[in-house]
Amino acid sequence: MSSDRSPRFDDDLLGLDPEDPEARAFAAHLDRMQRVPSCSVEGYIRGVGDFAESANRLRGPQRTAAVAVTVLLLLVAAWVIANAAGFVVATWV
């Protein structure tokens, strides 16, 4: 028996083999679905990690859409940072 076995095999997934990779993936999926969202920096970082893991599994047009969303978010963040830096510099000069 592995040490990273999900407790879901004792409650929700009775009868499934805990060593089966598909059953383990399904248990991990159920764990992610029941995770309570956290309104903290750690919660947001965990959400970004979940998005990255999901985007890495995608193929075709869905992957292209995920990449486009990521690029758009990075461009908006760069624009906000540039405006804030410009405001700070203009205020001090």
C-alpha positions as CSV (number, residue, x, y, z in Angstrom):
1,M,0.0,0.0,0.0
2,S,1.4,3.4,-1.0
3,S,1.9,6.2,1.5
4,D,0.2,8.8,-0.7
5,R,-3.1,6.9,-0.8
6,S,-6.2,9.1,-0.8
7,P,-8.6,8.5,2.1
8,R,-11.3,8.6,-0.6
9,F,-10.7,4.9,-1.2
10,D,-12.1,4.2,2.3
11,D,-15.2,6.4,1.8
12,D,-16.2,7.3,-1.8
13,L,-14.3,4.8,-3.9
14,L,-15.0,1.6,-2.1
15,G,-14.1,-1.4,-4.2
16,L,-11.6,0.4,-6.5
17,D,-7.9,-0.6,-6.4
18,P,-5.9,2.2,-4.7
19,E,-2.8,1.1,-6.8
20,D,-4.6,1.6,-10.1
21,P,-3.3,4.8,-11.8
22,E,-6.7,5.7,-13.2
23,A,-8.4,5.3,-9.8
24,R,-5.7,7.4,-8.2
25,A,-6.1,10.1,-10.8
26,F,-9.9,10.1,-10.2
27,A,-9.4,10.3,-6.5
28,A,-7.1,13.3,-7.0
29,H,-9.7,14.9,-9.3
30,L,-12.3,14.5,-6.6
31,D,-10.0,16.0,-4.0
32,R,-9.5,19.1,-6.3
33,M,-13.2,19.4,-6.9
34,Q,-14.0,19.5,-3.1
35,R,-11.2,21.9,-2.2
36,V,-12.6,25.0,-0.5
37,P,-11.4,28.1,-2.3
38,S,-9.1,30.2,-0.2
39,C,-9.0,34.0,-0.5
40,S,-5.4,34.3,0.3
41,V,-2.1,34.5,-1.6
42,E,-1.5,30.8,-1.0
43,G,-5.0,30.0,-2.3
44,Y,-4.5,32.1,-5.5
45,I,-1.1,30.5,-6.1
46,R,-2.7,27.1,-5.7
47,G,-5.4,28.1,-8.2
48,V,-2.7,29.2,-10.7
49,G,-1.0,25.8,-10.2
50,D,-4.2,24.0,-10.8
51,F,-4.8,26.0,-14.0
52,A,-1.2,25.3,-15.2
53,E,-1.7,21.5,-14.6
54,S,-5.0,21.5,-16.5
55,A,-3.6,23.6,-19.3
56,N,-0.7,21.1,-19.7
57,R,-3.1,18.3,-20.2
58,L,-5.1,20.0,-22.9
59,R,-4.6,19.5,-26.7
60,G,-5.7,21.4,-29.8
61,P,-7.9,24.5,-29.7
62,Q,-8.4,24.2,-26.0
63,R,-4.7,24.4,-25.4
64,T,-4.5,27.4,-27.7
65,A,-7.2,29.1,-25.8
66,A,-5.4,28.5,-22.5
67,V,-2.2,29.9,-23.9
68,A,-4.1,33.0,-25.2
69,V,-5.7,33.6,-21.8
70,T,-2.3,33.3,-20.1
71,V,-0.6,35.6,-22.5
72,L,-3.4,38.1,-22.1
73,L,-3.1,38.0,-18.3
74,L,0.6,38.6,-18.6
75,L,0.2,41.5,-20.9
76,V,-2.4,43.1,-18.6
77,A,-0.1,42.6,-15.6
78,A,2.9,44.2,-17.5
79,W,0.7,47.2,-18.5
80,V,-0.4,47.7,-14.8
81,I,3.1,47.4,-13.5
82,A,4.4,49.9,-16.2
83,N,1.7,52.4,-15.3
84,A,2.4,52.1,-11.6
85,A,6.1,52.5,-12.2
86,G,5.5,55.5,-14.4
87,F,3.2,57.1,-11.7
88,V,5.9,56.5,-9.0
89,V,8.6,58.0,-11.2
90,A,6.5,61.0,-12.2
91,T,5.5,61.7,-8.6
92,W,9.2,61.7,-7.4
93,V,10.4,63.9,-10.3
